[in-house]
């Protein structure tokens, strides 16, 4: 894949991921599956950004420890 196509792919992933992340944060105050949307956004962002991958792993670990 050429450098330009990689850059375009990275921008598309960033736009989609940050849009979903924003929707998830808004859903914290509004009705909706906020945690699920935020996890999905971080999974998408994690395909290109290391910080998102690390944050996703931390969130998943916290959710596993949280009592039902």
Phi, psi and omega in degrees: 000135181290163181299322181295317179295323177295320179294318179297316179299316181297320179293317180297315179298318180296316182295312180296314182297313181291328176296313178296322178298318178296317178298318179296319179294320178296324180291347175297322180270332181257163179292139178152168182278072186302311184298317180297316181293319179294318177297319178297316179299316179293326177294319178293311180296328181295343177290340181236340187235125182296321181300323180290321178298317180294317179295320177299315179297320178296317180295318180296321179295319178295319180294326179292325182279339185292125178291146182283000000 
